[in-house]
Amino acid sequence: MTDSGTVLPITLFSTTDMQSGREDDITRMLGSVEAFKQRNPGVDVTLFLLLQRCEPATAKRFIAKGPAWAQVSAIPDRRSLSAARNMLLTGEDARRRLVLDGIVAFPDDDCWYPEDTLDTIHEAFSSDPALDFWFCRYGMEPRSAASFTATQPRLQTVISFASSNTIFLRGALAGRIGGFDEQLGVGTALSGGEDTDYAMRAFQGARRAAYVDARCIGHRDPNKALKAKYYPGSLRAIAKNVRTRPSELQALGRKLLVGSLLAARNQMSWKDYFSALTRAFAG
């Protein structure tokens, strides 16, 4: 129960590759959610979890020892991250959860929530019925979101810092904007950009957004060395969401400049840069 007296349901969507050796990571993530449940027994939490490259016997054992609030499904092969999330989002039970208009999030299997972070996010949505989109940053040494004050973000802040681990949406907004772009993200030719695309659509559709300029979600630190690898996907994500607002045009111009600087500094070839341009503005 929050101070406002409103108890919103929380719906989480996540996936893990059962042959990736991340059992300790997924256990940590589940444990951080369970800790929130223990502090807030009145909050209805459901996790839709897809186990990839998972044999039926392994799935059965996982379900037997897993939390009761997790709805677990399994597939024998591996999908892109966007496709896996969309499989979960389009399920009948998941669609019913979105109608509840609670809080929706997409934790990676290797992220975790510090104490009081989920509590603070729940309170933010409960106390402000117009708040549709909340996000923060992530890192290996996260701090509780309760220690910081949220501010109104700009579009560029969303592009720079919103990731699938750190974004939280109201259910109605998640239902309106649809799923993840399956041409973007880990496991696709463009490798990245799915979280930027999703976050931009959420920000553009939100009545009110809030940003905490601090690392309040646990996850390995951002790797700047991967900027060139993820550039084509992130450029495509920005380009496809540009309308006519000056902030959107400025964001696109900034991203084009970043790519040219990466190429000029030999962090990305000019061939790859022009290839990224071609794919970004394809129909």
C-alpha positions, 0 to 999 in steps of 0.5 A: 500500500502506498501513502496515496492509498492506491494500489496499482498492479505491476506487470513485468516482462522478461526472457532468459536464455537457459543455455547462457549460464545466467542462472545466478543473474535471473535468481538475483532479479527474481529475488529483488522483485520478491523483496518488493513483494515482501515489503508490499504484500498488497501489490499484485505483481505478475512476471511473464517470463519466457525461457529460451532454448529450454527443454520441457524438463528444465522448464518444469524444474524452474517452475517448481522452484520459482515464485508463484507470481511468475507465469513461465513459458518455454521454447526450444529455440532462441528468438530476438529480444524484441520477438521474445518480448512481443510473444509475451505481450501478445499472450491472452493473460498479458493483454488482460493485465494491460487493461488493468492500467497498472505499471509495466516494465521490461527487466533484463534477466541480469538486472535487479532492483535496489531496495525501495526503488520499485516502491518509489516507482509504484508511489510515483504512479499511484500518486499522479494519475497522469504519470504515464512514463518513468525512467532512470539510469542503470549501473553496477552500483545502483542506489535507491530511487527514494534518494532522488527527485524526479524531473520532467525529461526532454526527448534527448534525455529519453534517447540518451538514458532510457533503456528497456531495464529502466523504463516503466509505463502505465498499462494503458500507454503500453497497450496503445503503443504496441510491441517492440520493433522486431527489426531492431534489437539483440538478435537482429541485423541492426543489433540495437535500438529497440529500447530507444524506439520503444521509449521514444514512442512511450514518451511521445504518447505520455501525458506526463513523464518523469526522469530520475537522473541517477543509477537506480536499476542494477545492471552492468555498466554501459559499455561505450566501446559498443556505441558503433555496434549499436549505432545503426539500430539507434539511428533507425529508431530515432529516424522512424520516430521523427515527426515535425517537432524541433526536439525530434529533428534536433535529436536526429541531427545530433545522431547523424553528427555522432555517427560521422564523428565515430567514422572520423575517429576510426571507431566505425568505418565510413562504409558502415556509417553510410550503410547505417544511413541507408537502413535508417531512412529505408521505407 
